[in-house]
Each structure stands twice: as structure tokens, then as C-alpha cells.
Amino acid sequence: MSGVWAVLPVLAAAPSPSPSPTQGPTELEVTPGLAGFVATFAVALACVLLFLSLTRHLRRARHNAEEQGLPIEEPKRVGPRHPGEDVPDAPGREPGTPAGDEGVDGAPGDETDGQGRR
């Protein structure tokens, strides 16, 4: 048993590993570096090139359709509506009826009890 007592002080004096596993680099020390920048730049460049290619192909398709005499619909424009601007007729609404009159008493197709309930 005296051999165990002789080894115990040696085991207790063993140094801990340096650096300890709980310590790591701080958030400021962790960066993507050059490889991360190059990868991000490559993805951004690929997106720009794909966008330019798509635009070119769409223009070419439109031009070819015009040459062949195919009907081409004008693209729908999305944006803010201004007062007095023409509003396309919605399904189920009489032509020329302004938008937003569905809940008003007496509007065409409105069957409420006078308090807004149907």
C-alpha cells in the first residue's frame, strides 16, 4: 500500500493541458478569412452573371416572338394606385363599380342587415 501513497503526489502534481478545452478563440478572433471572402464573392459574381444571362435570353425570346408574329402580352405593372386611377373590374363586381364598395350598404351584390353583417 505504500506504493500507492508514493504515486499519489506525482499524479496530483501533473499539469493540466494548456490551453484548457473550455477556452477558445473570442468572437473577434474568428473570421472567415480569405477563403470565406473568395467563396462569398464567387457566389455573388455567379448571381450577377446568371441575372444578366436571364435578361439576355428573355429579350431574345421576346424579339423572336415578335418576328414570328406571336401575340405578346404587356407585362403587368405593380405599384401604388392613385385616386381616380382606373381599377380593373374584379370578378363578381359590375363594370365601373369602384373598388372598396363591397361593405357599403346598398352596394350592388351587398346583402347585409344594415349593420355590416351578412
C-alpha positions as YAML, in Angstrom:
chain: A
units: angstrom
residues:
- id: 1
  name: MET
  ca: [0.00, 0.00, 0.00]
- id: 2
  name: SER
  ca: [2.94, 2.29, 0.44]
- id: 3
  name: GLY
  ca: [3.45, 2.22, -3.36]
- id: 4
  name: VAL
  ca: [0.04, 3.85, -3.92]
- id: 5
  name: TRP
  ca: [0.90, 6.63, -1.48]
- id: 6
  name: ALA
  ca: [4.17, 7.21, -3.32]
- id: 7
  name: VAL
  ca: [2.45, 7.60, -6.74]
- id: 8
  name: LEU
  ca: [-0.39, 9.79, -5.50]
- id: 9
  name: PRO
  ca: [1.67, 13.01, -5.09]
- id: 10
  name: VAL
  ca: [3.06, 12.56, -8.61]
- id: 11
  name: LEU
  ca: [-0.43, 12.21, -10.12]
- id: 12
  name: ALA
  ca: [-1.74, 15.19, -8.17]
- id: 13
  name: ALA
  ca: [1.13, 17.38, -9.38]
- id: 14
  name: ALA
  ca: [0.55, 16.59, -13.09]
- id: 15
  name: PRO
  ca: [-0.07, 19.84, -15.01]
- id: 16
  name: SER
  ca: [-3.40, 20.38, -16.72]
- id: 17
  name: PRO
  ca: [-3.42, 20.60, -20.51]
- id: 18
  name: SER
  ca: [-2.69, 24.05, -21.83]
- id: 19
  name: PRO
  ca: [-4.80, 25.69, -23.16]
- id: 20
  name: SER
  ca: [-7.76, 24.13, -21.43]
- id: 21
  name: PRO
  ca: [-10.57, 22.86, -23.69]
- id: 22
  name: THR
  ca: [-13.06, 25.37, -22.26]
- id: 23
  name: GLN
  ca: [-11.03, 28.30, -23.57]
- id: 24
  name: GLY
  ca: [-11.30, 29.06, -27.27]
- id: 25
  name: PRO
  ca: [-10.89, 31.98, -29.60]
- id: 26
  name: THR
  ca: [-13.07, 35.02, -28.94]
- id: 27
  name: GLU
  ca: [-15.68, 36.18, -31.43]
- id: 28
  name: LEU
  ca: [-13.28, 38.83, -32.71]
- id: 29
  name: GLU
  ca: [-10.62, 36.23, -33.43]
- id: 30
  name: VAL
  ca: [-12.91, 34.03, -35.53]
- id: 31
  name: THR
  ca: [-13.20, 35.29, -39.10]
- id: 32
  name: PRO
  ca: [-13.94, 33.58, -42.39]
- id: 33
  name: GLY
  ca: [-10.62, 34.76, -43.74]
- id: 34
  name: LEU
  ca: [-9.62, 34.94, -47.37]
- id: 35
  name: ALA
  ca: [-11.31, 31.64, -48.26]
- id: 36
  name: GLY
  ca: [-14.67, 32.89, -46.94]
- id: 37
  name: PHE
  ca: [-14.34, 36.16, -48.84]
- id: 38
  name: VAL
  ca: [-13.46, 34.38, -52.07]
- id: 39
  name: ALA
  ca: [-16.40, 31.97, -51.69]
- id: 40
  name: THR
  ca: [-18.87, 34.80, -50.99]
- id: 41
  name: PHE
  ca: [-17.52, 36.86, -53.88]
- id: 42
  name: ALA
  ca: [-17.79, 33.85, -56.22]
- id: 43
  name: VAL
  ca: [-21.44, 33.30, -55.28]
- id: 44
  name: ALA
  ca: [-22.27, 36.99, -55.75]
- id: 45
  name: LEU
  ca: [-20.49, 37.07, -59.12]
- id: 46
  name: ALA
  ca: [-22.33, 33.93, -60.25]
- id: 47
  name: CYS
  ca: [-25.68, 35.53, -59.30]
- id: 48
  name: VAL
  ca: [-24.90, 38.68, -61.30]
- id: 49
  name: LEU
  ca: [-23.82, 36.66, -64.35]
- id: 50
  name: LEU
  ca: [-26.95, 34.48, -64.14]
- id: 51
  name: PHE
  ca: [-29.16, 37.58, -63.92]
- id: 52
  name: LEU
  ca: [-27.50, 39.11, -66.98]
- id: 53
  name: SER
  ca: [-27.85, 35.86, -68.90]
- id: 54
  name: LEU
  ca: [-31.52, 35.55, -67.95]
- id: 55
  name: THR
  ca: [-32.19, 39.12, -69.09]
- id: 56
  name: ARG
  ca: [-30.46, 38.48, -72.42]
- id: 57
  name: HIS
  ca: [-32.43, 35.27, -73.03]
- id: 58
  name: LEU
  ca: [-35.76, 36.92, -72.17]
- id: 59
  name: ARG
  ca: [-35.04, 39.77, -74.59]
- id: 60
  name: ARG
  ca: [-34.07, 37.29, -77.31]
- id: 61
  name: ALA
  ca: [-37.26, 35.26, -76.74]
- id: 62
  name: ARG
  ca: [-39.40, 38.40, -76.90]
- id: 63
  name: HIS
  ca: [-37.67, 39.51, -80.11]
- id: 64
  name: ASN
  ca: [-38.14, 36.07, -81.70]
- id: 65
  name: ALA
  ca: [-41.83, 36.05, -80.74]
- id: 66
  name: GLU
  ca: [-42.32, 39.49, -82.31]
- id: 67
  name: GLU
  ca: [-40.61, 38.34, -85.52]
- id: 68
  name: GLN
  ca: [-42.89, 35.29, -85.75]
- id: 69
  name: GLY
  ca: [-45.97, 37.43, -85.17]
- id: 70
  name: LEU
  ca: [-46.98, 35.77, -81.91]
- id: 71
  name: PRO
  ca: [-49.17, 37.84, -79.60]
- id: 72
  name: ILE
  ca: [-47.19, 39.24, -76.67]
- id: 73
  name: GLU
  ca: [-48.96, 40.41, -73.53]
- id: 74
  name: GLU
  ca: [-47.72, 43.57, -71.91]
- id: 75
  name: PRO
  ca: [-46.16, 42.88, -68.52]
- id: 76
  name: LYS
  ca: [-48.34, 43.69, -65.54]
- id: 77
  name: ARG
  ca: [-47.10, 46.70, -63.66]
- id: 78
  name: VAL
  ca: [-47.27, 46.58, -59.89]
- id: 79
  name: GLY
  ca: [-47.17, 49.80, -57.95]
- id: 80
  name: PRO
  ca: [-49.17, 52.20, -55.83]
- id: 81
  name: ARG
  ca: [-52.62, 53.16, -57.04]
- id: 82
  name: HIS
  ca: [-53.55, 56.79, -57.07]
- id: 83
  name: PRO
  ca: [-57.06, 58.22, -56.52]
- id: 84
  name: GLY
  ca: [-59.03, 58.41, -59.76]
- id: 85
  name: GLU
  ca: [-56.89, 55.79, -61.49]
- id: 86
  name: ASP
  ca: [-58.69, 53.11, -63.48]
- id: 87
  name: VAL
  ca: [-59.08, 49.91, -61.48]
- id: 88
  name: PRO
  ca: [-59.68, 46.68, -63.42]
- id: 89
  name: ASP
  ca: [-63.04, 45.08, -62.73]
- id: 90
  name: ALA
  ca: [-62.84, 42.25, -60.24]
- id: 91
  name: PRO
  ca: [-64.80, 39.04, -60.80]
- id: 92
  name: GLY
  ca: [-68.30, 39.32, -59.40]
- id: 93
  name: ARG
  ca: [-68.33, 43.13, -59.49]
- id: 94
  name: GLU
  ca: [-70.27, 45.12, -62.03]
- id: 95
  name: PRO
  ca: [-68.11, 47.02, -64.54]
- id: 96
  name: GLY
  ca: [-67.45, 50.58, -63.48]
- id: 97
  name: THR
  ca: [-68.13, 49.95, -59.78]
- id: 98
  name: PRO
  ca: [-65.31, 51.47, -57.71]
- id: 99
  name: ALA
  ca: [-63.22, 49.11, -55.60]
- id: 100
  name: GLY
  ca: [-63.93, 49.03, -51.89]
- id: 101
  name: ASP
  ca: [-67.73, 49.42, -52.08]
- id: 102
  name: GLU
  ca: [-68.42, 45.80, -51.15]
- id: 103
  name: GLY
  ca: [-69.13, 46.58, -47.49]
- id: 104
  name: VAL
  ca: [-71.22, 49.71, -48.06]
- id: 105
  name: ASP
  ca: [-74.96, 49.35, -47.55]
- id: 106
  name: GLY
  ca: [-76.83, 49.35, -50.82]
- id: 107
  name: ALA
  ca: [-73.83, 48.45, -52.98]
- id: 108
  name: PRO
  ca: [-74.54, 46.03, -55.83]
- id: 109
  name: GLY
  ca: [-74.49, 42.45, -54.63]
- id: 110
  name: ASP
  ca: [-74.46, 43.51, -50.98]
- id: 111
  name: GLU
  ca: [-76.88, 41.64, -48.79]
- id: 112
  name: THR
  ca: [-76.30, 42.90, -45.26]
- id: 113
  name: ASP
  ca: [-78.68, 43.57, -42.42]
- id: 114
  name: GLY
  ca: [-77.71, 47.25, -42.25]
- id: 115
  name: GLN
  ca: [-75.07, 46.69, -39.58]
- id: 116
  name: GLY
  ca: [-72.43, 45.14, -41.79]
- id: 117
  name: ARG
  ca: [-73.49, 41.52, -41.11]
- id: 118
  name: ARG
  ca: [-74.48, 39.23, -43.92]
...
